[in-house]
Amino acid sequence: MSRPTFSCFVIGSDTLLTECTGHLADQGHDVRGVITDTPRIATWARDRGFAVVAPEAMLDVLASDPFDHLFAITWLRLLPDALLDLPRGMAINFHDGPLPARAGLNVPAWGLMDGATDWAVTWHEIVTGIDTGGILLETPVPVADDDTSLSLNMKCFAAARDGFPALVAELAAGTLVARPQPDGERRIHYRSDRPDRAGLLDWRRPARELANRVRALDFGPYANPLGRAKLLDGAHGGWIVVGARAYGDDSGEGAPEPGTVIARDETGWTIATGAGRLLITALSTLTGTPVEPGAPETRALPALAPG
């Protein structure tokens, strides 16, 4: 007995698209084309024998070729309503965060910055608005104390890839049903959102909060859409913080003034904060040159002006 199949188009710009599209084809589904403006994705699609559609032509192409479903996988722009009317079945989007709590873009980074200790990725229906459609599949993603945006994004992509076969199987069988997004606070993170003060560390804040900022703004070798965490230093103008962790509790009477460099050794810089100590484990100049920790020294780093 043959398995039920469907026809579809896929739109996106990153590697997750290739893995999911490969699965669709391997299961016998009719991938009519890959919509992308990313050269390496276009090359991959052509090498696999898929038609490549330029985004500016997608409305005309898809309107002329009736199909069942549309998958948006790593496509970071809103799709026009006219496109959403074209599938006979569903338009489905991958979102790298839990809904409705974290809609929009760069949400793993904003979650880490806010100290999130658990996470999830969501496949949902695409409707008018930003990540407002019903939930088709939500997969929990664990968050470790040392996760950065780089590592959490990798976990999110792995969870999306691993959950995709079950979603496709239900879709083909006609049993996939969307459920409304649960009640709760809805936050939208826009493309233009940036951390305050250009990512500068304010030593009056708790060490844990500062460490969260450093981890959230670490995208490894990939393009950084938000900026890097930075500290001011009177002798050198400023440095980029590459790694940091919080520990201890030096708050209260007799604690060092926030910004005081308590120690500098081969492990890094230990700096007093508004609550606890922050160990800066790696630094670089603003142009990317690594900075040696240097000899131990006790002094104060400049504080930021209130505001």
C-alpha positions in Angstrom: 0.0 0.0 0.0 1.5 3.3 -1.0 1.9 6.2 1.4 -0.1 9.3 0.9 1.9 12.2 -0.6 1.4 15.9 -1.3 2.9 18.7 -3.4 4.6 21.6 -1.8 6.9 24.6 -2.2 9.6 25.4 0.4 10.9 28.9 1.2 14.0 29.8 3.3 17.6 30.8 3.6 19.5 28.5 5.9 20.7 24.9 6.2 17.6 23.7 8.1 15.7 24.1 4.9 18.0 21.7 3.1 17.6 19.0 5.7 13.8 19.3 5.8 13.4 19.5 2.0 15.6 16.5 1.6 13.3 14.6 4.0 10.2 15.7 2.0 11.7 14.4 -1.2 12.9 11.2 0.4 9.4 10.5 1.5 8.1 10.8 -2.0 6.5 14.2 -1.7 6.5 16.5 -4.7 8.7 19.4 -4.0 7.7 21.8 -6.8 10.4 24.4 -6.0 12.7 26.1 -3.4 12.2 29.8 -3.0 15.4 31.4 -1.7 17.6 34.4 -2.2 20.6 32.7 -0.6 23.1 31.5 -3.3 24.3 28.4 -1.4 20.8 27.2 -0.8 20.0 27.8 -4.5 23.0 25.8 -5.5 22.0 23.0 -3.2 18.5 22.9 -4.6 19.7 22.8 -8.2 22.1 20.1 -7.4 19.2 18.0 -6.0 17.1 18.7 -9.1 14.7 21.2 -7.5 13.4 24.2 -9.3 14.7 27.5 -7.7 12.3 30.4 -7.5 13.4 34.0 -6.8 11.4 35.7 -4.1 10.3 38.5 -6.4 8.8 35.9 -8.7 7.2 33.6 -6.1 3.6 35.0 -6.4 3.4 34.5 -10.1 5.1 31.1 -10.1 3.1 29.6 -7.2 -0.2 31.0 -8.6 0.4 29.3 -11.9 1.2 25.9 -10.3 -1.5 24.7 -7.9 0.0 22.9 -4.9 -1.0 21.5 -1.5 1.3 23.0 1.2 3.8 25.7 1.7 6.7 25.4 4.2 8.6 28.5 5.5 11.8 27.2 7.0 14.3 29.9 8.1 12.6 32.6 6.2 12.9 35.8 8.3 10.4 38.0 6.5 6.6 38.2 6.5 4.9 36.4 3.6 2.3 38.4 1.7 -1.3 37.5 2.3 -1.8 36.8 -1.4 0.8 34.0 -1.1 -0.9 32.5 1.9 -4.1 32.1 -0.1 -2.5 29.9 -2.7 -1.9 26.5 -0.9 -4.9 24.1 -1.0 -3.8 22.9 2.4 -1.6 24.6 5.0 1.1 27.3 5.1 3.5 26.2 7.8 6.4 28.1 9.5 9.3 27.1 11.7 9.8 29.4 14.7 12.8 29.1 16.9 11.0 29.9 20.2 7.9 29.3 22.3 4.7 31.0 21.4 3.1 33.3 22.3 5.8 34.3 24.7 8.6 34.9 22.1 7.4 36.0 18.7 9.6 37.7 16.1 13.3 37.5 15.3 16.4 36.6 17.2 14.3 35.1 20.0 16.9 32.6 21.4 19.2 35.6 22.1 16.6 37.6 23.8 15.6 34.6 25.8 19.1 34.1 27.0 19.5 37.8 27.8 16.4 37.5 30.0 17.7 34.5 31.8 15.5 31.8 30.3 16.1 28.4 31.8 13.8 26.5 29.4 12.9 26.9 25.7 11.0 25.4 22.9 10.7 25.5 19.1 7.4 25.7 17.3 5.9 24.7 13.9 2.8 26.7 13.4 0.3 27.8 10.8 1.1 31.0 8.9 -1.6 33.6 9.1 -1.7 37.4 8.9 0.5 38.9 11.6 3.8 37.9 13.3 3.9 34.3 14.5 0.2 34.3 15.3 -1.0 31.1 13.8 -2.1 28.0 15.5 0.5 25.6 16.9 1.1 22.4 15.0 4.1 21.0 16.9 6.0 22.4 19.9 9.3 20.7 21.0 11.0 21.5 24.3 14.7 22.5 24.1 16.9 22.3 27.2 18.9 25.4 28.2 22.3 24.9 29.9 24.0 27.4 32.1 26.7 28.0 29.6 24.6 28.1 26.5 25.3 30.9 24.1 23.2 32.1 21.2 25.3 29.9 19.0 24.8 26.7 21.0 21.1 27.4 21.7 20.4 28.1 18.0 22.1 24.8 17.1 19.8 23.0 19.6 16.8 24.7 18.1 17.7 23.6 14.6 18.3 20.1 15.8 14.9 20.0 17.6 13.2 21.4 14.4 14.9 18.8 12.2 14.1 15.9 14.6 10.4 16.9 14.9 9.9 17.5 11.2 9.3 13.9 10.1 6.4 13.4 12.6 4.8 16.7 11.4 5.1 15.6 7.7 3.7 12.2 8.4 0.6 13.7 10.1 0.2 16.2 7.4 0.3 13.5 4.7 -2.2 11.4 6.7 -4.6 14.3 7.1 -4.4 14.2 10.9 -2.4 17.3 11.6 -4.5 19.8 13.5 -3.5 23.2 14.7 -4.3 24.2 18.3 -4.8 27.9 19.3 -1.8 29.5 21.0 -2.2 29.4 24.7 -3.2 32.4 26.8 -0.2 34.3 28.2 2.0 37.3 27.7 2.9 37.8 24.0 6.2 39.5 23.3 7.4 40.4 19.8 11.1 41.0 19.1 11.6 43.0 16.0 14.5 43.0 13.5 15.4 46.5 14.7 15.6 45.6 18.4 19.0 45.9 20.0 20.4 45.6 23.5 20.5 48.9 25.4 23.8 50.9 25.5 25.1 49.0 22.4 25.8 45.9 24.6 27.9 47.7 27.2 28.2 46.0 30.6 26.9 48.1 33.5 28.8 46.9 36.6 25.9 48.1 38.8 23.8 45.2 37.5 24.0 41.7 39.0 26.8 39.4 37.8 24.2 36.8 36.6 22.5 39.4 34.4 25.8 40.5 32.9 26.8 36.9 32.2 23.5 36.3 30.5 24.1 39.3 28.2 27.5 38.0 27.2 26.1 34.6 26.4 23.2 36.0 24.5 25.4 38.2 22.3 27.8 35.3 21.4 26.9 34.0 17.9 30.3 32.4 17.4 31.6 32.6 13.8 28.1 33.4 12.3 26.7 36.8 11.5 25.7 38.7 14.7 22.5 40.6 14.2 22.5 42.3 17.7 26.1 43.3 18.5 28.7 42.0 21.0 28.9 42.5 24.7 31.5 45.2 25.6 33.2 46.7 28.5 34.7 50.2 28.8 38.3 50.5 29.9 39.9 53.9 30.5 43.3 52.7 29.3 42.2 51.2 26.0 38.8 52.7 25.2 36.9 49.5 25.1 37.0 45.7 24.6 34.6 43.1 23.4 33.7 40.5 26.0 34.0 37.0 24.5 33.2 34.8 27.5 32.1 35.3 31.1 30.5 33.6 34.0 29.0 34.7 37.3 29.8 33.4 40.7 30.1 34.4 44.4 28.1 37.0 46.3 29.9 40.2 47.1 26.8 42.3 47.6 26.2 44.1 50.9 28.2 46.2 53.2 31.9 46.1 52.5 31.6 44.8 49.0 34.0 46.2 46.4 32.7 49.1 44.3 31.0 47.8 41.2 33.5 47.8 38.4 36.5 47.1 40.6 38.9 44.6 39.0 39.5 42.3 41.9 42.0 40.1 40.1 43.7 39.6 36.7 45.4 36.3 36.0 45.6 33.6 33.4 41.9 32.7 33.9 40.7 36.2 33.1 39.4 39.2 34.9 37.4 39.0 38.1 35.2 42.1 38.4 32.9 43.2 41.2 29.3 43.9 40.2 26.1 45.1 41.8 25.6 41.6 43.1 28.3 39.0 42.9 31.4 38.7 40.8 31.9 38.3 37.1 34.8 36.4 35.6 35.6 37.6 32.2 37.2 34.6 30.6 38.1 36.1 27.2 38.5 39.5 25.7 39.3 41.0 22.3 39.8 44.4 20.9 37.0 46.1 19.0 38.8 44.9 15.8 38.8 41.3 17.0 42.4 40.9 18.2 42.6 38.6 21.4 43.6 40.4 24.6 45.9 38.7 27.1 44.6 38.8 30.7 47.8 40.5 31.9 49.2 40.8 35.4 46.9 41.0 38.4 45.7 44.5 39.1 43.1 46.1 41.3 41.4 49.1 39.9 38.0 50.3 38.8 36.6 50.2 35.3 34.5 53.2 34.3 30.8 53.0 35.3 28.1 54.0 32.8 26.0 57.1 33.4 22.5 56.5 34.8 19.8 56.1 32.2 
